[in-house]
Amino acid sequence: MQSGKSGSSSCSCLISDLKDPGLQAPGFLCPKVVLSLLVTGYSFVKNSTLISKQGTSNEQPATSNEEIYLTLMAISFSINRMTRETYTILGKALIIFLLSLVLSLPLPAHTSNKTLVLLPLVIYADKPLDHIRQGVRSMLVSRLSGGGFEVVSDAGLDSLVGEKGMEGITSKGRAEELAKRLGADYAIFGSITAIGGGYSLDLSLLELHKDGSRLTRVSRAIDEDQFIPKLSDVAYELRTLIEGKETTAQKKEERAPILPKPERAKGIFSKVEPDRQGPAAIEKGLVFKPTREYEGLKPTGKISVDMAVMAFDTGDLDGDGQAELVILGRKKLLVYSKKGEPFALRDGLKPSFGEDFLKVSVGDVDNNGRAEIYLVSRYGVRARSTVLEWAGKFTRLDRRTGHLQAVRDPGGSAFVLLFQDSRVDEFFSGRICGMSYDKEGKVTKRERLPELRGVQFNTVALFDLDRDGDPEFLGLGEDSRLHVWDKQGNTLWSGDKRLGGTNNAIRSGSANPGDPPPRIPFNSRLLITDIDGDGSKEILAIKNIPLVEHLRNSKVFTKSNLIAYRIEGTRLFPAWTTGDIDYCLTDMQAEGPTLFLAAQKGRLSNIGKGSGLIMWFE
Amino acid sequence: MRKLLIVLAAFAFTVAYSVPAMADADWDWYGHARMLTFNTTMSKEASGLGVEDDDLTHVLSGSGRVGAHVKAGDIRGRVEVSSTFGLRLIYGTWEFGAGKLIVGQDYTPTEYFISNMAYADNSMVSYGVSYAGRQPQVKLLLLNEALQVAMIQTVVKSASGLTTSDTDTSMPKFEVAYSLKLGPVALSVFGGINTHDDVVITGTTEKTYSIDSNVFGVGFKIPVGALYVNGTVWATQNPANYGQLTQAKAGNAAAYNTTSDGIDDAEGLVYAVVVGYKISDMLTIEAAYSLIHNEIDQSGVTTEADTNFMYVQLPIMLAKNVWITPEFGSADFGDKKVGATETKLGDMTYWGAKWEIRF
């Protein structure tokens, strides 16, 4: 092929140069090409170093960003100066890089599950208790399956153990033999003894190795009315044994030995029954039968306000021993106190020009006996937090760009102060940090929390679910599903169904031309409180229900449910729920035995201030 | 070829084996219905009629759209068609931990939008922003999406004045953008290059001309309370060959030079700034100014033209998802200079409104 000169300007390389036999030699690079590659390579290496430094540092020096910026400009410049050959080589290198990247990416774990066989349990009782045997089996299977565990199906077991074997296995040798034949890693066998109104559950966990086996016994005495929660504890203990974690059985035993029989919780909840049906089933009314308790939403008290409630919180602002109620709308913050019986409006605060209030939380983080108000607003395209004190009038303590939120530590009376930055086009930006007051009374950053993937800052809560001394993180994560993260940020559990959903949202950030900016919701906090009075805390979450489910821009939430999750280890199961509430719930808080809810009527119109309601249940 | 097939097969196997079950996909639908009502006055030079021309347009906007976002685990997707059911977007996204892989037709990294211009519903496309269309591509988003790298379908537009027998492409269009936030300022630097060969065959003789085009620029956004200032500056070579949509009052494409038997490159330089103020939830005021410079040097004769453009608008949100945007704007196309000769290109003014309901 003969080629001619293109006569292009300096930016376009001459084709004849590329066709030069000398240049076509394999692997040959002209000095200009080598220089460009070196500049580009050096820039990338320098850039990577800076990025890795940033990744390990708590502080992000502005100079690093600037250097990255300059480096990229250098890359752009060097690209601009490239010859056609360099461009071709780099392009091919890019293709190889992309393919290598894809091929070398870690695949999702397709590792084989640990297999467990649950052998028939022997029943010792003066009457047939097949329903107990089947029920226990069913409950253990449901609690032990998933998360890397696979329970051998009944079909595979029946044919192997025979009719006599189905009456129960108590021999270690027989259990080991059956487990080996089924190719299982673990076997559970044992007995249930019924005496009087209680049961003795005596189980053995057999762990099979190449060179033998190991037996661990787990026994519990269970009252009839505590059968299900105690069995859940046993299942959790077995699971932790298999996972090789420290068992928390001893700690669990420290719980109140006699628990009240939970049937009602704060008047508006009813049990999710049976078989742990999830919220979706409840919403459709397939399983959950409405009870008289929640058919009418009858609060103990309520306050109506002439604004759509964005958020609220309670706390002792003036140090008089009684909690005040702080209610927030887009253009107003109101303080109510309960000097007599009813709550009375004491004070109010309006935003400055161009400012919209978004969230409020209250907590005595500085431990001076008076709770501070942490007020978050939108100022321009970023969030701004103001720390206020109120004792008859407002005093400003601090103001900074970003989000501040006081979170109650459910294990005690202390508060945790969390912070997340806010930047242009990133209303919530970067990792969440813990904050504290220094000796001078200034709010300062402490350690960064682990990266909680997809977490919604306003929903973050801390609670030691597995009682191992380290709190886990809870919150709404990706796709607005309830998540439990460990202190490294690994997801320990996530729910199947979306929760939250709120009419309290703004649009902010960059968007494609003609597209609305991304919707940023401000969901309610999660509550960690004892809903049913059994001495154990539940996780309470709001699920708002849209008028139309699958329309992205017209999602108006008009109804809601509250769902309380029972904690079993680091897993959560829906235990209590309300029926449909004819409001969009925007926030909630518990103060002693009282549950406060903020509600608003969902509406499409943008004209007018809207209206809201704070109601409480005792 | 065999090696390529093996690599592609390995790639397909890897992706297929990594994709979670798609049974639980969520679809979120959306739509934008838009009407444009504008009165446009073109001067006698700009109208091409020799007299001033005044027209009212009251039309369905071509930027109206219907689409859906789809989520299924780590896989996401988006599809969008225009009000006339032309394909606007179709892409899938795979989030793999270190970043995101996007495959399909999407906006490209060198696009930097700063404006809500209502006239023609085009957000300052061809009047100040860098935009080369929604294009088929394979794109990687890395460093928390701050870094975008894309291989885009090559634009093949031959040099003007050249009768080509064939065109050859050897590489996709390559674009990269990096954005960073420094306190209250958001910055972005972007660049892209595109190349193809025009081939002229005369008898058994083949002659090849390389048509190279590029764009490089920066953009910024500075919000101060309710006030915001956005801007962009970008330079381009052979913007028409790159696929850039810009004013073309002087040459904006590579041109064949019969004297040198080579290619002359067109150059462009664009500045744009937008200032806005959010008066309330319902009301914002926005104004913009831009300067677009085109130039081409052929056989020692320079042809150049400058377009000055401005608008002011007052978007009003009547209700959630209901907008009316009144706007007034003007474009001065200046003079076209060819060597020492100047020809007046005239101007355009318009006023009217865009109506929009999103659902």
Boltz contact constraints between the chains, C-beta under 6 A:
constraints:
  - contact:
      token1: [A, 1]
      token2: [B, 206]
      max_distance: 6.0
  - contact:
      token1: [A, 2]
      token2: [B, 205]
      max_distance: 6.0
  - contact:
      token1: [A, 2]
      token2: [B, 206]
      max_distance: 6.0
  - contact:
      token1: [A, 3]
      token2: [B, 208]
      max_distance: 6.0
  - contact:
      token1: [A, 4]
      token2: [B, 207]
      max_distance: 6.0
  - contact:
      token1: [A, 6]
      token2: [B, 209]
      max_distance: 6.0
  - contact:
      token1: [A, 6]
      token2: [B, 210]
      max_distance: 6.0
  - contact:
      token1: [A, 6]
      token2: [B, 262]
      max_distance: 6.0
  - contact:
      token1: [A, 6]
      token2: [B, 263]
      max_distance: 6.0
  - contact:
      token1: [A, 7]
      token2: [B, 257]
      max_distance: 6.0
  - contact:
      token1: [A, 7]
      token2: [B, 260]
      max_distance: 6.0
  - contact:
      token1: [A, 7]
      token2: [B, 262]
      max_distance: 6.0
  - contact:
      token1: [A, 7]
      token2: [B, 263]
      max_distance: 6.0
  - contact:
      token1: [A, 8]
      token2: [B, 263]
      max_distance: 6.0
  - contact:
      token1: [A, 9]
      token2: [B, 265]
      max_distance: 6.0
  - contact:
      token1: [A, 11]
      token2: [B, 237]
      max_distance: 6.0
  - contact:
      token1: [A, 12]
      token2: [B, 210]
      max_distance: 6.0
  - contact:
      token1: [A, 12]
      token2: [B, 212]
      max_distance: 6.0
  - contact:
      token1: [A, 15]
      token2: [B, 208]
      max_distance: 6.0
  - contact:
      token1: [A, 15]
      token2: [B, 210]
      max_distance: 6.0
  - contact:
      token1: [A, 65]
      token2: [B, 180]
      max_distance: 6.0
  - contact:
      token1: [A, 65]
      token2: [B, 182]
      max_distance: 6.0
  - contact:
      token1: [A, 69]
      token2: [B, 180]
      max_distance: 6.0
  - contact:
      token1: [A, 72]
      token2: [B, 178]
      max_distance: 6.0
  - contact:
      token1: [A, 72]
      token2: [B, 189]
      max_distance: 6.0
  - contact:
      token1: [A, 73]
      token2: [B, 189]
      max_distance: 6.0
  - contact:
      token1: [A, 76]
      token2: [B, 191]
      max_distance: 6.0
  - contact:
      token1: [A, 76]
      token2: [B, 216]
      max_distance: 6.0
  - contact:
      token1: [A, 91]
      token2: [B, 171]
      max_distance: 6.0
  - contact:
      token1: [A, 99]
      token2: [B, 7]
      max_distance: 6.0
  - contact:
      token1: [A, 102]
      token2: [B, 11]
      max_distance: 6.0
  - contact:
      token1: [A, 103]
      token2: [B, 14]
      max_distance: 6.0
  - contact:
      token1: [A, 105]
      token2: [B, 96]
      max_distance: 6.0
  - contact:
      token1: [A, 107]
      token2: [B, 18]
      max_distance: 6.0
  - contact:
      token1: [A, 108]
      token2: [B, 18]
      max_distance: 6.0
  - contact:
      token1: [A, 354]
      token2: [B, 225]
      max_distance: 6.0
  - contact:
      token1: [A, 354]
      token2: [B, 226]
      max_distance: 6.0
  - contact:
      token1: [A, 379]
      token2: [B, 225]
      max_distance: 6.0
  - contact:
      token1: [A, 380]
      token2: [B, 223]
      max_distance: 6.0
  - contact:
      token1: [A, 380]
      token2: [B, 225]
      max_distance: 6.0
  - contact:
      token1: [A, 381]
      token2: [B, 223]
      max_distance: 6.0
  - contact:
      token1: [A, 423]
      token2: [B, 181]
      max_distance: 6.0
  - contact:
      token1: [A, 424]
      token2: [B, 181]
      max_distance: 6.0
  - contact:
      token1: [A, 424]
      token2: [B, 186]
      max_distance: 6.0
  - contact:
      token1: [A, 424]
      token2: [B, 221]
      max_distance: 6.0
  - contact:
      token1: [A, 424]
      token2: [B, 223]
      max_distance: 6.0
  - contact:
      token1: [A, 425]
      token2: [B, 186]
      max_distance: 6.0
  - contact:
      token1: [A, 512]
      token2: [B, 107]
      max_distance: 6.0
  - contact:
      token1: [A, 513]
      token2: [B, 113]
      max_distance: 6.0
  - contact:
      token1: [A, 513]
      token2: [B, 123]
      max_distance: 6.0
  - contact:
      token1: [A, 514]
      token2: [B, 63]
      max_distance: 6.0
  - contact:
      token1: [A, 550]
      token2: [B, 27]
      max_distance: 6.0
  - contact:
      token1: [A, 550]
      token2: [B, 28]
      max_distance: 6.0
  - contact:
      token1: [A, 550]
      token2: [B, 29]
      max_distance: 6.0
  - contact:
      token1: [A, 551]
      token2: [B, 29]
      max_distance: 6.0
  - contact:
      token1: [A, 552]
      token2: [B, 28]
      max_distance: 6.0
  - contact:
      token1: [A, 552]
      token2: [B, 30]
      max_distance: 6.0
  - contact:
      token1: [A, 553]
      token2: [B, 30]
      max_distance: 6.0
  - contact:
      token1: [A, 553]
      token2: [B, 321]
      max_distance: 6.0
  - contact:
      token1: [A, 553]
      token2: [B, 358]
      max_distance: 6.0
  - contact:
      token1: [A, 553]
      token2: [B, 359]
      max_distance: 6.0
  - contact:
      token1: [A, 554]
      token2: [B, 359]
      max_distance: 6.0
  - contact:
      token1: [A, 604]
      token2: [B, 320]
      max_distance: 6.0
  - contact:
      token1: [A, 605]
      token2: [B, 319]
      max_distance: 6.0
  - contact:
      token1: [A, 606]
      token2: [B, 317]
      max_distance: 6.0
  - contact:
      token1: [A, 606]
      token2: [B, 319]
      max_distance: 6.0
  - contact:
      token1: [A, 606]
      token2: [B, 320]
      max_distance: 6.0
